Amino acid sequence: VYKRQGVSIALSLLASLAVSDGSGLEFPANLHGTWDASADACQLEYSDYRIEIAKSKMIYWESSGTPEQVYSASANETWIDLIMAGEEQAWKSKLRLVLSDSDQILFVEDIAIPEQDYFKTVWFYHRCPSSDDTKGKNAKN
């Protein structure tokens, strides 16, 4: 059993989840889109809080991640290992993503990786309307 900040997660639970591994990994389709702090933030030209989740990439303000492993716990909960890159650095990240029943709120939690600096981080995102006005704003290439 893995314990971190009072939370216990049985590793056997993770082993029983639907696991994708190897090339061609994708984020679940219900997570695709542009997400930001609020509906008002979605209207801004730029937002350093905004994330974009595409088929095989998660784009932040100054970094991006591609899936290395995907664990689907349920239709609304996904655990994902990412290979991250940004600002001339590379690192790994492990996230827990939980989508609200309305599909409009996304909870993202950073999960500790052994032997890597860890700062507990939790975000709440609002789904931005599909629009060319918000898509691609964080992409710097």
Backbone hydrogen bonds, N-H to C=O, Kabsch-Sander energy under -0.5 kcal/mol:
donor,donor_aa,acceptor,acceptor_aa,energy
2,Y,9,I,-1.9
4,R,7,V,-1.9
7,V,4,R,-1.8
8,S,6,G,-0.5
9,I,2,Y,-2.1
13,L,10,A,-1.2
14,L,10,A,-1.2
15,A,11,L,-2.0
16,S,12,S,-1.2
16,S,13,L,-0.6
17,L,13,L,-0.6
17,L,14,L,-1.0
18,A,72,S,-1.4
19,V,17,L,-0.5
20,S,70,V,-2.8
22,G,68,E,-0.7
25,L,22,G,-0.5
27,F,55,K,-2.4
31,L,28,P,-2.2
32,H,28,P,-0.5
32,H,29,A,-1.1
33,G,53,I,-2.7
35,W,51,I,-3.0
36,D,126,H,-2.4
42,C,38,S,-1.6
43,Q,39,A,-0.7
43,Q,40,D,-1.0
44,L,41,A,-1.2
50,R,47,S,-0.6
51,I,35,W,-2.5
52,E,59,I,-2.0
53,I,33,G,-3.0
54,A,52,E,-0.6
54,A,57,K,-3.2
58,M,65,G,-2.6
59,I,52,E,-3.0
60,Y,58,M,-0.5
60,Y,63,S,-3.1
64,S,85,A,-2.3
65,G,58,M,-2.6
66,T,83,I,-2.0
68,E,81,D,-3.7
69,Q,81,D,-1.4
70,V,20,S,-1.8
71,Y,79,W,-3.6
72,S,18,A,-2.7
72,S,70,V,-0.5
73,A,71,Y,-0.8
73,A,77,E,-1.5
74,S,77,E,-1.8
78,T,97,L,-2.8
79,W,71,Y,-3.2
80,I,95,L,-2.7
81,D,69,Q,-2.9
82,L,93,S,-3.7
83,I,66,T,-2.6
84,M,82,L,-0.7
84,M,91,W,-3.3
85,A,64,S,-2.2
86,G,89,Q,-2.2
89,Q,86,G,-1.5
91,W,84,M,-1.5
93,S,82,L,-2.1
94,K,111,I,-0.5
95,L,80,I,-2.8
96,R,109,E,-2.3
97,L,78,T,-3.5
97,L,95,L,-0.5
98,V,107,F,-2.6
99,L,76,N,-3.0
100,S,105,I,-2.8
103,D,100,S,-1.9
106,L,125,Y,-2.5
107,F,98,V,-2.9
108,V,106,L,-0.5
108,V,123,W,-2.5
109,E,96,R,-2.5
110,D,121,T,-2.7
111,I,94,K,-3.0
116,Q,113,I,-1.4
123,W,108,V,-2.8
125,Y,106,L,-2.8
126,H,36,D,-3.7
127,R,104,Q,-2.6
128,C,34,T,-3.2
134,T,131,S,-1.0
135,K,131,S,-1.8
137,K,134,T,-1.1
